[in-house]
Amino acid sequence: MFLARKPVPEGCDTLKRQDCCKHTDGRSEFKGDFCIPTRMGSSFPDVEGPMGFPINCAPETWVLDENFPERLDVADSCGKTNFEQNFRNYYDNDSERAH
């Protein structure tokens, strides 16, 4: 059974890692994106969240931005979600381009 994720108007980056999988981003540029946590002990590189703290939760399209592949290196999943499929597709397509 899946529970509906609640939108967080201030954005995924305001959440703690442990609350990330319960929400979607509510900001206009990421509206409806699943919030994606980092792996335990990691944070998204080269960015700071509100109040200057490391970001441990971010919107899906931001994490999957192909201009910043290092974000995927620290991203975790929330179980079987669209993110997991997109994550696999990203790497499958990336390896196809390398051949």
Long-range contacts (C-beta under 8 A, 24 or more apart in sequence): 5-34, 5-35, 7-31, 7-32, 8-35, 10-50, 11-59, 12-36, 12-57, 12-58, 12-59, 13-47, 13-49, 13-50, 13-55, 13-57, 13-58, 14-49, 14-50, 15-56, 15-57, 16-56, 16-57, 17-56, 17-57, 19-57, 20-56, 20-57, 20-78, 21-78, 21-79, 25-59, 27-59, 30-59, 30-60, 30-61, 30-62, 33-59, 33-60, 33-61, 33-62, 34-59, 34-60, 34-78, 34-81, 34-82, 34-83, 35-59, 35-60, 36-60, 36-63, 36-75, 36-76, 36-77, 36-78, 36-83, 37-75, 37-76, 37-78, 38-74, 38-75, 38-76, 39-74, 39-75, 39-76, 40-76, 42-74, 43-74, 44-71, 44-74, 45-70, 45-71, 45-74, 46-70, 60-86, 64-90, 66-90
